[in-house]
């Protein structure tokens, strides 16, 4: 009969409480005592003991950061793959045919791939870019504020130029009215 199915003794409880006091986590206590994780949780809860979740939170944050880095690396690789695929559209290639009634192989070197192959290369590049952008979407910083600022400054400048031109035009009309 395994330890997990036998009744919990006072000694078992004391060991679990002692290990908790040493700062061990629930899973480690369960492993060390041969008890189920739920049993450890129940005993600690009955004693008013809580587990420090900061280690779990730190580990989770670390793992999330690792996954983000892997996604970023994969996104870069996919962008590079897309670049290679689009470059192949304009490079010399070898086209071939295999088959026929005599099951023969023929090839021919050409200055660039035929249009059907270019279409396939472009489709593959597009898929690579699409997947890359799903892994790491572009930053939400679209530069809207900068554009609004530039447009605002442009409007102020245009208004000043308009006001100056209007003022000069009014001055010219007065000068024309004063001449004999």
JOGIPE-V32076 format. One line per field, one symbol per residue. phi: phi as a letter, one per 40 degrees, with the letter a starting at -180 (. if undefined). psi: psi as a letter, one per 40 degrees, with the letter a starting at -180 (. if undefined). burial: b if it has 16 or more other C-alpha atoms within 10 Angstrom, else e. A space follows every 10 residues. Layout:
phi=???
psi=???
burial=???
This chain:
phi=.cccbccccd cccccccccc ccgccdcccc cccgbcdccc cccccccgcb cccccccccc cccccccccc ccccccdccc cccccccccb bdabbaabig ccfbbbbacb caccdccccc cccccccccd cccccbccdc ccgccccccc cccccccccc cccccccccc cccccccccc
psi=hideeiihid dddddddddd deeiiddddd ddefiidddd ddddddefii iheddddddd dddddddddd dddddddddd ddddddddde iiihiihhai defihiihhi diiidddddd dddddddddd dddddgiiie geeddddddd dddddddddd dddddddddd dddddddei.
burial=eeeeeeeeee ebbeebbebb eeebbbeebb eebebbbebb bebbeeeeee beeeeeeeee eeeeeeeeee bbebbbebbe bbbebbebbe eeeeeeeeee eeeeeeeeee ebbeeeebee bbebbbebbb bbbebbeeee eeeeeeeeee eeeeeeeeee eeeeeeeeee eeeeeeeeee
